[in-house]
Amino acid sequence: MKILNDHKWIWEIVALIRRGPLLPSKSYRPSGRGPLLNRRDRLLAHRNGSKIWAKSALPILIAGLVGLWVQIIGPELRAHSGHEQLTVTQAVKPGGPQAAATPQVTTRKGRGKVSVRPVSVGQVMLRVAKDHVARRVIATVGSVPDLEAMKGADVDMVERALHAAHFELRDAIIRHRFRAFRTYGLRKRPQPGAALRKRVLTKRALTVFLEAFAQRLGVDCDVTGEAGFMPGDVVLVSRPRRRGQLKQFAIVSDRTDPQGISLLITLDPGDKVAREAHSLSRYEVVSHYRLSRADLVHVAASLAMTNPSDSSRLL
């Protein structure tokens, strides 16, 4: 009401709308139309005048309301909302892998400063891997494209973890496979299609992709710190089986065994379900990779997956 009292011209517009056009008086004589109009003709002239008035006054009314919003109401609403505290919380989809915790944005009252606490890609991957263990996801030999399935292979756990970080691994491999098809062992460029999307995620394809875009680190378990195995890192390990060696991807856990060696979160077909019980010492570490937000942004930009200006969606 304070806004309306300060601007009396608004009330004048309202009064004009309520009053409307006046009925012609008895002495009304249209120019060049002879004698005075009778009652019926004056009513008809009144209706025609109302139509003309409505056509001329409606644009003025709309322009006045738009000016009121732009000049007065809009700025006051924005100023009022700027003093409220904003908090972005994590969204978890029931029955599926946990979504990435969006960086928490906090605005101080009365100030325009914003402090952002980002979540690393490793933390998201660790959270999703632990969710597989908690849900007892069944380990399979082949890939399962369904992101919410209660079963899957080791490569599916990596894909679901990156999906929670707003990065589509399967699409990235398809694009990189089309561009560098010889690196994937192909003689010609693959044709896109639904069948390709189902079978494109394999251990070999994921290895080629990580070798091209991820940070490659050492495989020595005795190394500590950022150069060693950190929670959320992706490792390719090998263990003996009846015929040859079984290679599989796993995610480094934040827990350790009694000797202080990091545990792995695995989807090993020998264990039937996802487990967080085997240490790095049980396997032969073939490769050790780490992904950061900068790596994902680089991949998305180089493969034209998203507009680089929209890379803030990636963690």
C-alpha positions in Angstrom: 0.0 0.0 0.0 2.9 2.3 0.6 3.8 2.0 -3.1 0.3 2.9 -4.2 0.1 5.9 -1.8 3.3 7.3 -3.1 2.1 7.2 -6.7 -1.3 8.9 -7.0 -1.4 8.6 -10.7 -2.2 4.9 -10.3 -5.4 5.8 -8.5 -6.3 8.3 -11.3 -6.0 5.4 -13.8 -8.3 3.3 -11.6 -10.9 6.1 -11.2 -10.8 6.6 -15.0 -11.4 2.9 -15.5 -14.3 2.8 -13.0 -16.0 5.9 -14.4 -15.8 4.9 -18.1 -17.3 7.0 -20.9 -20.3 9.3 -20.0 -23.7 8.9 -21.6 -24.4 11.6 -24.1 -26.6 14.4 -22.8 -29.9 15.4 -24.2 -28.3 18.4 -25.9 -25.8 16.2 -27.7 -25.7 16.9 -31.4 -23.2 15.1 -33.6 -21.5 17.3 -36.1 -23.2 17.4 -39.5 -25.9 14.9 -38.5 -29.1 17.0 -38.4 -31.4 17.2 -35.4 -30.9 15.9 -31.9 -30.6 12.1 -31.5 -33.4 10.2 -29.8 -32.9 7.9 -26.8 -32.2 4.8 -28.9 -29.6 6.6 -31.1 -27.9 8.1 -28.0 -27.6 4.6 -26.5 -26.1 3.3 -29.7 -23.7 6.2 -29.8 -22.8 5.4 -26.1 -22.0 1.8 -26.9 -19.9 2.7 -29.9 -18.1 5.2 -27.7 -17.5 2.5 -25.1 -15.8 0.3 -27.8 -13.6 3.2 -28.9 -12.8 4.1 -25.3 -11.8 0.5 -24.5 -9.6 0.2 -27.6 -7.8 3.4 -26.6 -7.6 2.9 -22.8 -6.6 -0.8 -22.7 -3.1 -0.2 -24.1 -2.6 2.7 -21.7 -3.7 0.5 -18.8 -1.3 -2.3 -19.9 1.6 0.1 -20.3 0.9 1.6 -16.9 0.9 -1.8 -15.2 4.1 -2.8 -17.0 5.8 0.5 -15.9 4.6 -0.1 -12.4 6.2 -3.5 -12.3 9.5 -2.5 -13.9 10.0 0.7 -12.0 8.6 -0.1 -8.5 7.5 -3.6 -7.7 10.2 -5.6 -9.4 13.2 -3.7 -7.8 11.7 -3.9 -4.4 11.0 -7.7 -4.7 14.6 -8.3 -5.9 16.0 -6.2 -3.0 13.8 -8.1 -0.5 14.9 -11.5 -1.9 18.6 -10.5 -1.8 18.5 -10.5 2.0 17.2 -14.1 2.3 19.6 -17.0 3.0 19.8 -19.5 0.1 20.9 -23.1 0.6 21.1 -25.8 -2.1 20.9 -29.3 -0.5 21.7 -32.7 -1.9 19.0 -34.6 -3.8 18.9 -38.4 -3.5 16.7 -40.4 -5.8 15.1 -43.3 -4.0 16.0 -46.8 -5.1 18.9 -45.5 -7.3 22.4 -44.2 -7.0 22.7 -41.1 -5.0 22.8 -37.9 -6.9 25.7 -35.6 -6.7 25.6 -33.1 -3.9 25.3 -29.7 -5.7 27.8 -27.2 -4.3 26.2 -25.5 -1.3 25.7 -21.8 -1.9 25.2 -19.6 1.1 24.5 -15.8 0.9 25.1 -13.6 3.9 22.3 -11.3 4.9 22.8 -7.7 3.8 25.8 -8.6 1.7 26.2 -9.8 -1.9 29.1 -12.1 -1.1 28.6 -15.8 -1.9 30.7 -18.6 -0.4 30.7 -21.9 -2.4 31.7 -25.2 -0.9 32.2 -27.5 -3.9 32.0 -31.3 -3.8 34.8 -33.2 -5.5 34.2 -35.8 -8.1 36.0 -38.3 -5.9 33.6 -37.7 -3.0 30.6 -38.3 -5.4 32.1 -41.5 -6.8 32.8 -42.8 -3.2 29.3 -42.0 -2.1 27.7 -43.8 -5.1 30.0 -46.8 -4.7 29.1 -47.1 -1.0 25.4 -46.9 -2.0 26.0 -50.0 -4.2 27.4 -51.9 -1.2 24.5 -50.8 1.0 21.9 -51.9 -1.6 23.8 -55.1 -2.2 23.9 -54.7 -6.0 24.3 -58.0 -7.8 27.5 -58.3 -9.7 27.2 -59.3 -13.4 29.7 -60.1 -16.1 28.2 -57.8 -18.8 27.1 -54.2 -18.6 23.6 -53.2 -17.6 22.6 -49.9 -19.2 19.9 -49.2 -16.6 21.3 -46.7 -14.1 18.9 -47.7 -11.4 19.2 -51.5 -11.7 19.9 -53.6 -8.7 22.6 -55.4 -10.7 25.5 -54.4 -12.9 29.2 -54.8 -13.8 32.2 -53.0 -12.5 32.1 -50.5 -15.4 28.4 -49.8 -14.5 29.4 -48.6 -11.1 31.9 -46.1 -12.6 29.2 -44.9 -15.0 26.6 -44.5 -12.3 29.1 -42.6 -10.2 29.9 -40.2 -13.0 26.3 -39.8 -13.8 25.7 -38.6 -10.2 28.4 -36.0 -11.0 26.3 -34.8 -14.0 28.6 -36.5 -16.5 27.3 -39.0 -19.1 30.1 -41.5 -19.5 28.4 -43.6 -22.1 27.8 -40.6 -24.4 31.4 -39.5 -23.9 32.8 -42.9 -25.0 30.5 -42.9 -28.0 31.7 -39.5 -29.1 35.4 -40.3 -28.5 35.0 -43.7 -30.1 33.7 -42.1 -33.2 36.5 -39.6 -33.3 39.4 -41.9 -32.4 38.0 -45.2 -33.6 41.4 -46.8 -34.3 42.4 -46.3 -30.6 39.5 -48.6 -29.7 40.7 -51.2 -32.1 38.2 -50.5 -34.9 38.9 -50.4 -38.6 36.2 -47.9 -39.5 34.0 -45.4 -37.7 31.1 -47.0 -35.9 27.6 -46.1 -36.8 25.5 -44.7 -34.0 22.4 -46.5 -32.8 20.5 -48.0 -29.9 22.5 -51.3 -30.2 25.8 -49.4 -30.1 24.7 -47.6 -26.9 24.0 -50.9 -25.1 27.3 -52.5 -25.9 29.7 -49.6 -26.0 30.6 -49.6 -22.3 33.3 -52.3 -21.9 36.4 -52.7 -19.8 38.6 -52.0 -22.9 36.5 -48.9 -23.9 36.6 -47.5 -20.4 40.4 -48.1 -20.2 41.0 -46.2 -23.5 38.8 -43.4 -22.3 40.5 -43.0 -18.9 44.0 -43.2 -20.5 43.0 -40.3 -22.8 41.3 -38.0 -20.3 41.9 -39.0 -16.7 44.9 -38.3 -14.5 47.1 -41.4 -14.4 48.9 -42.0 -11.1 51.3 -44.6 -9.6 50.4 -48.1 -8.5 52.6 -48.3 -5.4 50.5 -49.0 -2.3 53.2 -47.5 0.0 52.9 -44.0 -1.5 50.6 -41.8 0.7 49.1 -38.4 0.2 47.7 -37.0 -3.1 50.2 -39.0 -5.1 48.9 -42.2 -3.6 45.5 -43.8 -3.5 42.8 -41.4 -2.4 39.1 -42.2 -1.7 37.1 -42.0 -4.9 40.0 -42.9 -7.2 39.4 -45.5 -10.0 41.7 -48.4 -10.2 42.0 -51.3 -12.7 43.1 -54.4 -10.7 43.8 -58.0 -11.7 43.4 -61.2 -9.7 44.1 -64.8 -10.8 41.3 -67.2 -11.7 41.1 -70.7 -13.1 41.9 -69.5 -16.6 44.2 -66.5 -16.7 43.6 -63.2 -15.0 40.4 -61.4 -14.2 40.7 -57.6 -14.6 38.1 -55.4 -13.1 37.5 -51.8 -12.2 37.1 -50.7 -8.6 36.8 -47.5 -6.5 39.1 -46.8 -3.6 37.4 -46.6 -0.3 38.0 -44.3 2.6 38.5 -47.3 4.9 41.7 -49.3 5.4 42.6 -52.8 6.5 44.6 -53.5 9.8 47.9 -52.8 7.9 46.7 -49.4 6.8 46.2 -50.3 3.1 43.1 -48.9 1.4 40.1 -51.1 0.8 38.4 -51.3 -2.6 34.7 -51.2 -3.4 34.2 -53.9 -6.0 31.5 -55.5 -8.1 33.3 -58.8 -8.4 31.3 -61.7 -9.9 33.2 -64.0 -7.4 31.6 -62.1 -4.5 28.1 -62.1 -6.1 27.3 -58.6 -4.7 29.1 -55.3 -4.2 31.6 -55.4 -1.3 33.9 -53.1 0.6 36.1 -55.8 2.1 39.1 -56.5 -0.1 42.3 -54.4 0.2 44.6 -53.3 -2.6 47.2 -55.9 -1.4 44.8 -58.7 -2.6 45.1 -57.6 -6.2 47.7 -56.6 -8.7 47.1 -52.9 -9.5 47.3 -52.4 -13.3 46.3 -48.8 -13.5 45.4 -46.0 -11.2 43.2 -43.0 -12.4 41.7 -39.9 -10.8 39.1 -37.6 -12.2 38.5 -34.0 -11.3 36.0 -31.4 -12.2 38.5 -29.8 -14.6 39.0 -33.1 -16.4 35.2 -33.5 -16.9 34.9 -30.0 -18.2 37.7 -30.6 -20.6 36.1 -33.8 -21.9 32.7 -32.2 -22.3 34.2 -29.2 -24.2 36.6 -31.2 -26.4 33.9 -33.8 -27.4 31.2 -31.1 -27.8 29.0 -32.7 -25.1 27.9 -29.4 -23.6 28.5 -25.7 -24.0 31.7 -24.7 -22.2 29.8 -21.8 -20.7 27.4 -24.3 -19.2 30.2 -26.3 -17.6 29.1 -25.2 -14.1 26.6 -28.0 -14.1 29.6 -30.4 -13.8 31.1 -30.7 -10.4 
